Amino acid sequence: MSEHLSRYDDTAGEASMNRERELAKAFVDLTDTYAPDFDPLRLFDRLVHACRTLLDVDAVAVMIADARGTLRTMAATEDGAAFVELMQMQTGRGPCMDCYRTGRGAAIPDIRAESERWPELADAMTEAGYRSLRTVPVRLHERVLGALTLLTTRTGDLTGADVHLAQALADSAALGLMHWSAEPRRDDVVTRVQGAMAAKTLLEIAKGIIAAHHRVPMSTAGRLLADYADRHRVSLIMTAQALVEHDMEPADICEGAVDV
């Protein structure tokens, strides 16, 4: 019995240490602006995947507002999560829109109970297989930049600890965005956000080029671009820009890739 308990304690201790390492890595990845591959595209992608790994959720997406207050999806762990965000952007209604406008997060324990309030969103979430949603503001001090969406395939809300961790990760990403470039003024939030929006637009064009050339879905094209940037230790923005400006051939992206 004592030997069994000892093995259990060792396993629990190892799991705790692994989680602590994952937590530390997540916060470093979100704030290490001196890394050679750091850019806003990586930043938001790291945010959603860190939340997906560390929290008890099934999908994550993040929306950021431009200078006119129009929200745009910057990253999502699954296509279904991006679809849920798109539905809210198209209708202008939903918990993510409310989160950005008020600066307060909210829980939707069962989206089916909100079918009269947000019919399009309820249909989109049900179609994608999600049952509940939690929003968290992406903020820089008191200024709200956007909203983080946490989706689950079951009903109910996240634990208080998970909500606090999601907020800490979102806040860290906002700080990372402010330290991304040395060119604009340090406190120029609009310039940083607009730069991130421009980078996202560039990435979508580059993904379209790869998708058309290799006849693959846009999600696969995005993965190929990210893998290329990782292999060559260059920023994703530079890779996308080289493709769009014809300084790189679409075929170059797949050279050295494990699979297409």
C-alpha positions in Angstrom: 0.0 0.0 0.0 2.8 2.5 0.9 4.6 1.7 -2.3 1.4 2.4 -4.3 0.9 5.7 -2.5 4.5 6.6 -3.1 4.0 6.0 -6.9 0.8 8.1 -6.8 2.6 10.9 -5.0 5.4 10.8 -7.6 3.0 10.9 -10.5 1.0 13.8 -8.9 4.2 15.7 -8.2 5.4 15.2 -11.8 2.1 16.4 -13.2 2.3 19.5 -11.0 5.8 20.3 -12.1 4.8 19.8 -15.8 1.9 22.2 -15.4 4.2 24.8 -13.7 6.6 24.5 -16.6 3.8 24.9 -19.1 2.5 28.0 -17.2 6.0 29.5 -17.1 6.5 28.9 -20.8 3.2 30.3 -21.7 3.9 33.6 -20.0 7.4 33.8 -21.4 6.1 33.2 -24.9 3.6 35.9 -24.6 6.0 38.6 -23.3 9.4 37.7 -24.8 9.4 40.5 -27.4 13.2 40.0 -28.0 12.7 36.6 -29.6 13.7 36.6 -33.3 10.3 35.3 -34.4 8.1 37.5 -32.2 5.3 39.2 -34.0 1.6 39.9 -33.4 0.6 36.9 -35.5 2.6 34.6 -33.2 1.4 36.5 -30.2 -2.3 35.8 -30.6 -1.7 32.3 -31.8 0.3 31.6 -28.7 -2.4 33.1 -26.6 -5.2 30.9 -27.8 -3.1 27.7 -27.8 -1.9 28.4 -24.3 -5.5 28.8 -23.1 -6.4 25.6 -25.0 -3.6 23.7 -23.3 -3.8 25.1 -19.8 -7.6 25.5 -19.3 -10.4 23.1 -19.2 -11.8 24.2 -22.6 -12.2 22.7 -26.1 -11.6 25.7 -28.3 -10.4 29.3 -28.0 -10.5 32.4 -30.2 -9.4 36.0 -29.8 -10.8 39.1 -31.4 -9.2 42.6 -31.4 -10.8 45.9 -32.3 -9.3 48.3 -34.9 -9.2 52.1 -34.5 -12.9 52.3 -35.4 -13.9 49.7 -32.8 -14.6 46.9 -35.4 -13.7 43.5 -34.0 -11.7 41.1 -36.0 -10.6 37.5 -35.2 -6.9 37.4 -34.9 -6.4 33.7 -34.0 -8.5 30.5 -33.2 -7.5 27.0 -32.2 -10.3 25.5 -34.4 -12.3 26.5 -37.4 -15.5 26.1 -35.4 -14.3 28.7 -32.9 -13.5 31.1 -35.8 -17.0 30.5 -37.2 -18.6 31.4 -33.8 -16.6 34.7 -33.8 -17.5 35.4 -37.4 -21.2 35.0 -36.6 -21.0 37.6 -33.8 -19.0 40.0 -36.0 -21.6 39.7 -38.8 -24.6 40.3 -36.6 -22.9 42.7 -34.2 -24.4 40.9 -31.3 -23.2 38.3 -28.8 -21.3 37.9 -25.6 -17.9 38.7 -27.2 -19.3 42.0 -28.5 -20.7 42.8 -25.1 -17.4 41.9 -23.4 -15.5 44.3 -25.6 -18.1 47.1 -25.2 -18.3 46.8 -21.4 -14.9 45.5 -20.5 -16.5 42.7 -18.4 -16.3 39.0 -19.0 -19.4 36.8 -18.9 -20.4 33.1 -18.7 -23.0 31.5 -21.0 -23.4 28.1 -19.3 -25.9 26.8 -22.0 -26.1 28.5 -25.3 -29.5 26.8 -26.0 -31.0 28.9 -23.2 -30.0 32.0 -25.2 -31.5 31.0 -28.5 -34.1 33.8 -28.5 -31.5 36.4 -27.4 -28.8 35.3 -29.9 -30.4 32.9 -32.4 -27.6 33.1 -35.0 -24.9 32.5 -32.4 -26.9 29.6 -30.8 -27.2 28.0 -34.2 -23.5 28.5 -35.0 -22.3 27.1 -31.7 -24.6 24.1 -31.9 -23.5 23.4 -35.5 -19.9 23.5 -34.4 -20.6 21.3 -31.4 -20.1 23.8 -28.6 -22.6 24.1 -25.7 -21.1 26.8 -23.4 -19.0 29.9 -23.7 -17.0 32.2 -21.4 -15.6 35.6 -22.5 -12.6 37.4 -21.0 -11.6 41.0 -22.0 -8.2 41.5 -23.6 -7.1 44.7 -21.9 -4.1 47.0 -21.3 -4.6 48.3 -17.8 -8.2 49.8 -18.1 -8.2 50.0 -21.9 -10.1 47.1 -23.6 -8.5 45.9 -26.8 -10.7 43.0 -27.6 -12.2 39.8 -26.2 -11.0 36.2 -25.6 -13.6 33.5 -26.2 -13.4 30.1 -24.4 -15.7 27.4 -25.7 -16.6 24.0 -24.3 -18.6 21.1 -25.7 -20.5 20.7 -22.4 -22.7 22.9 -20.4 -21.5 24.9 -17.3 -19.0 27.5 -16.5 -15.2 27.4 -16.0 -13.7 27.3 -12.5 -12.7 30.6 -10.9 -9.1 29.5 -11.1 -9.4 29.0 -14.9 -11.1 32.3 -15.4 -8.4 34.1 -13.5 -5.7 32.3 -15.5 -7.4 33.2 -18.8 -7.5 36.8 -17.7 -3.8 36.8 -16.8 -2.8 35.3 -20.1 -5.0 37.8 -22.0 -3.4 40.7 -20.1 0.1 39.3 -20.8 -0.7 39.2 -24.5 -1.8 42.8 -24.4 1.5 43.8 -22.8 3.4 41.8 -25.3 1.6 43.7 -28.1 2.6 47.0 -26.6 6.3 46.0 -26.5 6.3 44.4 -30.0 7.9 47.3 -31.9 10.4 49.9 -31.0 9.3 52.3 -33.7 5.9 53.6 -32.5 5.6 55.5 -29.2 5.5 53.1 -26.3 2.0 54.2 -25.3 0.6 54.3 -28.8 -2.0 51.6 -28.5 -3.8 52.4 -31.8 -0.6 52.1 -33.8 0.2 48.7 -32.3 -3.3 47.4 -32.9 -3.4 48.7 -36.5 0.0 47.1 -37.1 -1.4 43.8 -35.8 -4.5 44.2 -38.1 -2.3 44.9 -41.1 -0.1 41.8 -40.3 -3.3 39.6 -40.1 -4.5 40.9 -43.5 -1.1 40.1 -45.0 -1.2 36.6 -43.5 -4.6 35.9 -45.0 -3.5 36.9 -48.4 -0.4 34.7 -48.1 -2.5 31.8 -46.9 -4.7 32.3 -50.0 -1.7 32.1 -52.3 -0.5 28.9 -50.7 -4.0 27.3 -50.6 -4.4 28.0 -54.3 -0.9 26.9 -55.4 -1.0 23.6 -53.4 -4.7 23.1 -53.5 -5.1 22.7 -49.8 -7.5 24.2 -47.2 -6.8 27.6 -45.7 -6.1 26.0 -42.3 -3.4 23.8 -43.9 -2.0 26.8 -45.7 -1.6 28.6 -42.4 0.1 25.6 -40.8 2.5 25.4 -43.8 3.4 29.1 -43.4 4.0 28.7 -39.7 6.1 25.6 -40.1 8.2 27.3 -42.7 8.8 30.3 -40.4 9.7 27.9 -37.5 12.2 25.9 -39.6 14.0 29.0 -40.9 13.6 31.0 -37.6 12.1 34.0 -39.3 9.0 35.9 -38.4 5.7 34.9 -39.8 5.0 38.5 -41.0 8.3 38.5 -43.0 7.3 35.1 -44.6 3.9 36.3 -45.5 5.2 39.6 -46.9 7.8 37.8 -49.1 5.1 35.7 -50.6 2.7 38.6 -51.3 5.5 40.8 -52.8 6.6 37.9 -54.9 10.1 37.7 -53.3 9.4 34.0 -52.5 7.7 31.3 -54.6 4.8 29.4 -53.1 6.6 26.1 -53.8 9.4 27.2 -51.4 7.0 27.0 -48.4 6.8 23.2 -48.7 10.5 22.5 -49.1 11.6 20.5 -46.0 8.0 20.1 -44.7 7.1 16.7 -43.2 3.8 16.6 -45.1 1.5 18.9 -47.0 
